[in-house]
Amino acid sequence: MRSVERILRILRGFTPREPQHGLTAIAARAGLDLGTTRRILLALADEGVVAYDPATRLYRLDLGVLELASAVTEGSDLRSLAQPVVERIARETGSTSFFGIHRGGEALCLNRAEGNAVVLLRWWTLGGRMPLHCGAAPKTLLANLPEAESERILARPLAALTPRSVTDPAALRRELVRIRKQGHAVAVDDVVPGVTSLAVPVLGRTRQLLGALAITGLTAQFGTAARRRHLDVLQARAEQLGSSA
């Protein structure tokens, strides 16, 4: 079990924002010594899961990860139910659309669809993780978690992604209350400067939290009137997904 935990800690250190790392950085992120980290990386490289560039001395994930991901079953699960909903939101709003869930104290992007906007935004890729205190979808998830669970997350060190990121626990608690009360979240420039996101919770038939539907676009394009229109779409699709899940 310890070996599995070590491998997963190493693999989760690679993110869309930081897809490559040197040995020392990987070991530090995983909380392992250099020798153990190097042995695991060599084994993963032999299996085609990671690749090493001798010119830069950096490691990255390799195509073996995609082979594993292709085996994830869809069937009638939440991900397959959400995909047509996310695609419809992208068509109706013209914005990049997401469906995210809470997983292990972070927000995990389960579905994604591109809109028809002139400028397409590439952050929060499929399978990517986000901290729960930044971005509209993560904050929506955090606001709708049980209080004890949200308090555990707020007790951690909260890193700022931009100067607009809120990292003070007291300020975040006040914002989470507003999100629950109004039923949606608006996040401006707190993940990427110049980018705004809107999100609503998706609740199941017994009002349990399933995830969050969100869209994102350039802040200049998300004025008050546009936000109202987009929120109407998000709320209608959240009701649709929640009733079918």
C-alpha positions as CSV (number, residue, x, y, z in Angstrom):
1,M,0.0,0.0,0.0
2,R,2.9,2.4,0.8
3,S,4.3,1.9,-2.7
4,V,0.9,2.7,-4.3
5,E,0.6,5.8,-2.2
6,R,4.1,7.0,-3.2
7,I,3.4,6.4,-6.9
8,L,0.2,8.3,-6.8
9,R,1.8,11.2,-4.9
10,I,4.5,11.4,-7.6
11,L,2.0,11.3,-10.5
12,R,-0.3,13.9,-8.9
13,G,2.6,16.3,-8.8
14,F,2.3,16.8,-12.6
15,T,-0.4,19.3,-13.4
16,P,-1.5,21.3,-16.5
17,R,0.1,24.4,-15.0
18,E,3.3,22.5,-14.2
19,P,3.6,19.5,-16.5
20,Q,7.4,19.0,-16.1
21,H,9.6,18.7,-13.1
22,G,13.1,17.9,-12.1
23,L,13.9,15.0,-9.7
24,T,14.4,17.3,-6.7
25,A,11.1,19.1,-7.2
26,I,9.2,15.8,-7.7
27,A,10.7,14.4,-4.5
28,A,9.8,17.5,-2.5
29,R,6.2,17.5,-3.8
30,A,5.8,13.8,-3.0
31,G,7.5,14.0,0.4
32,L,10.1,11.4,-0.6
33,D,13.8,11.1,-0.6
34,L,15.7,11.4,-3.9
35,G,16.7,7.7,-4.1
36,T,13.2,6.4,-3.7
37,T,11.8,9.0,-6.1
38,R,14.3,8.1,-8.7
39,R,13.6,4.4,-8.5
40,I,9.9,4.9,-8.8
41,L,10.4,7.3,-11.8
42,L,12.6,4.8,-13.6
43,A,10.0,2.1,-13.1
44,L,7.2,4.3,-14.4
45,A,9.4,5.3,-17.4
46,D,9.9,1.6,-18.2
47,E,6.1,1.2,-18.3
48,G,5.7,4.3,-20.5
49,V,3.8,6.3,-17.8
50,V,6.5,9.0,-17.5
51,A,9.2,10.3,-19.8
52,Y,12.6,11.8,-19.1
53,D,14.3,14.4,-21.2
54,P,18.1,14.2,-20.7
55,A,18.7,17.6,-22.3
56,T,16.6,19.4,-19.7
57,R,16.7,16.8,-17.0
58,L,13.0,17.1,-16.6
59,Y,10.3,14.4,-16.2
60,R,6.8,14.6,-17.7
61,L,3.8,12.3,-18.0
62,D,3.9,10.0,-21.1
63,L,1.3,8.4,-23.3
64,G,0.9,5.4,-21.0
65,V,-1.3,7.7,-18.8
66,L,-3.7,8.2,-21.8
67,E,-3.9,4.4,-22.3
68,L,-5.0,4.0,-18.7
69,A,-7.5,6.9,-19.0
70,S,-9.0,5.3,-22.1
71,A,-10.1,2.4,-19.9
72,V,-12.4,4.6,-17.7
73,T,-15.9,3.3,-18.3
74,E,-18.7,5.8,-19.2
75,G,-21.9,3.8,-19.4
76,S,-24.7,5.6,-17.5
77,D,-22.4,7.3,-14.9
78,L,-22.4,10.9,-14.0
79,R,-19.7,11.8,-16.5
80,S,-21.6,10.4,-19.5
81,L,-24.8,12.1,-18.3
82,A,-23.0,15.5,-17.9
83,Q,-21.2,15.6,-21.3
84,P,-24.2,16.4,-23.5
85,V,-25.3,19.0,-20.9
86,V,-21.9,20.7,-20.9
87,E,-21.9,20.7,-24.7
88,R,-25.3,22.3,-24.8
89,I,-24.2,25.0,-22.3
90,A,-21.2,25.8,-24.6
91,R,-23.5,26.1,-27.6
92,E,-26.0,28.3,-25.7
93,T,-23.5,30.6,-24.1
94,G,-20.6,30.5,-26.6
95,S,-18.3,30.0,-23.6
96,T,-16.1,27.2,-22.5
97,S,-18.2,25.0,-20.2
98,F,-17.2,22.6,-17.4
99,F,-18.6,20.1,-15.0
100,G,-16.5,19.6,-11.9
101,I,-16.8,17.5,-8.8
102,H,-15.2,17.4,-5.4
103,R,-12.5,14.8,-5.1
104,G,-10.0,14.6,-2.3
105,G,-10.2,18.2,-1.1
106,E,-9.9,19.6,-4.6
107,A,-12.1,20.3,-7.6
108,L,-11.7,17.8,-10.4
109,C,-12.8,18.7,-14.0
110,L,-14.9,15.8,-15.2
111,N,-16.3,17.3,-18.4
112,R,-15.4,20.1,-20.7
113,A,-16.7,21.6,-23.9
114,E,-15.4,24.5,-26.0
115,G,-17.7,27.4,-27.0
116,N,-17.5,29.4,-30.2
117,A,-15.8,32.5,-28.7
118,V,-13.0,34.0,-30.7
119,V,-10.6,33.6,-27.8
120,L,-10.7,30.1,-26.3
121,L,-9.4,29.6,-22.8
122,R,-7.3,26.5,-22.1
123,W,-7.2,26.4,-18.3
124,W,-8.8,23.6,-16.2
125,T,-8.2,20.8,-18.7
126,L,-10.2,17.6,-18.6
127,G,-9.0,15.7,-15.5
128,G,-7.3,18.7,-14.1
129,R,-7.6,19.7,-10.4
130,M,-8.1,23.1,-8.9
131,P,-7.9,24.3,-5.3
132,L,-11.4,24.8,-3.8
133,H,-10.9,28.4,-2.8
134,C,-10.3,29.8,-6.3
135,G,-12.6,29.9,-9.3
136,A,-16.4,29.8,-9.5
137,A,-16.9,26.0,-9.8
138,P,-14.5,25.1,-7.0
139,K,-16.0,27.7,-4.7
140,T,-19.5,26.5,-5.5
141,L,-18.4,23.0,-4.5
142,L,-16.8,24.3,-1.3
143,A,-19.9,26.3,-0.4
144,N,-22.1,23.2,-0.6
145,L,-19.9,20.7,1.3
146,P,-20.8,19.8,4.9
147,E,-19.5,22.4,7.3
148,A,-17.0,20.1,9.0
149,E,-15.4,19.2,5.6
150,S,-15.3,22.8,4.4
151,E,-13.6,23.8,7.6
152,R,-10.9,21.2,7.2
153,I,-10.2,22.7,3.8
154,L,-10.1,26.3,5.1
155,A,-7.7,25.2,7.8
156,R,-5.1,24.4,5.2
157,P,-2.6,26.9,3.8
158,L,-4.4,28.6,0.9
159,A,-2.2,29.7,-1.9
160,A,-3.0,32.7,-4.2
161,L,-3.2,32.0,-7.9
162,T,-3.4,35.7,-8.7
163,P,-3.5,38.9,-6.7
164,R,-7.3,38.7,-6.7
165,S,-7.4,35.2,-5.1
166,V,-9.0,35.2,-1.6
167,T,-6.9,33.4,0.9
168,D,-8.2,34.7,4.2
169,P,-10.4,32.0,5.8
170,A,-12.8,34.5,7.4
171,A,-13.3,36.3,4.1
172,L,-13.8,33.0,2.3
173,R,-16.4,32.0,4.9
174,R,-18.4,35.2,4.2
175,E,-18.2,34.5,0.4
176,L,-19.3,30.9,0.8
177,V,-22.4,32.1,2.7
178,R,-23.2,34.5,-0.2
179,I,-22.8,31.7,-2.7
180,R,-25.1,29.4,-0.8
181,K,-27.7,32.2,-0.4
182,Q,-27.7,33.3,-4.0
183,G,-27.3,29.8,-5.5
184,H,-24.3,30.7,-7.7
185,A,-20.8,31.9,-7.7
186,V,-19.0,34.6,-9.7
187,A,-15.2,34.6,-9.7
188,V,-13.3,37.5,-11.4
189,D,-9.6,37.3,-12.2
190,D,-8.9,35.0,-9.2
191,V,-7.5,32.1,-11.3
192,V,-6.2,33.8,-14.4
193,P,-6.1,37.6,-14.8
194,G,-8.7,38.9,-17.2
195,V,-10.9,35.8,-16.9
196,T,-14.3,35.5,-15.2
197,S,-16.1,32.3,-14.4
198,L,-19.7,31.6,-13.3
199,A,-21.0,28.4,-11.7
200,V,-24.0,26.8,-10.1
201,P,-24.3,23.7,-8.0
202,V,-25.8,20.5,-9.4
203,L,-28.0,18.8,-6.8
204,G,-29.5,15.3,-7.0
205,R,-33.0,14.2,-6.4
206,T,-32.5,14.1,-2.7
207,R,-30.6,17.5,-2.8
208,Q,-27.2,16.0,-2.4
209,L,-24.3,17.7,-4.0
210,L,-23.3,16.1,-7.3
211,G,-21.0,18.7,-8.7
212,A,-20.9,22.2,-10.3
213,L,-21.6,23.5,-13.8
214,A,-19.6,26.4,-14.9
215,I,-18.6,28.6,-17.8
216,T,-15.6,30.9,-18.2
217,G,-14.6,33.7,-20.5
218,L,-12.9,37.0,-20.8
219,T,-13.9,39.4,-18.0
220,A,-14.7,42.1,-20.5
221,Q,-17.4,39.9,-22.0
222,F,-19.1,39.1,-18.7
223,G,-21.0,42.2,-17.9
224,T,-24.1,42.2,-15.8
225,A,-26.5,41.5,-18.6
226,A,-24.4,38.7,-20.0
227,R,-24.0,37.2,-16.5
228,R,-27.8,37.1,-16.1
229,R,-28.3,35.4,-19.4
230,H,-25.6,32.8,-18.8
231,L,-26.8,32.1,-15.2
232,D,-30.3,31.4,-16.6
233,V,-28.8,28.8,-18.9
234,L,-26.6,27.3,-16.2
235,Q,-29.4,27.0,-13.7
236,A,-31.7,25.3,-16.2
237,R,-29.1,22.8,-17.2
238,A,-28.1,22.1,-13.6
239,E,-31.8,21.2,-12.9
240,Q,-31.8,19.0,-16.0
241,L,-28.6,17.1,-14.9
242,G,-29.6,16.8,-11.3
243,S,-33.0,15.3,-12.1
244,S,-31.5,12.7,-14.5
245,A,-28.6,11.6,-12.3
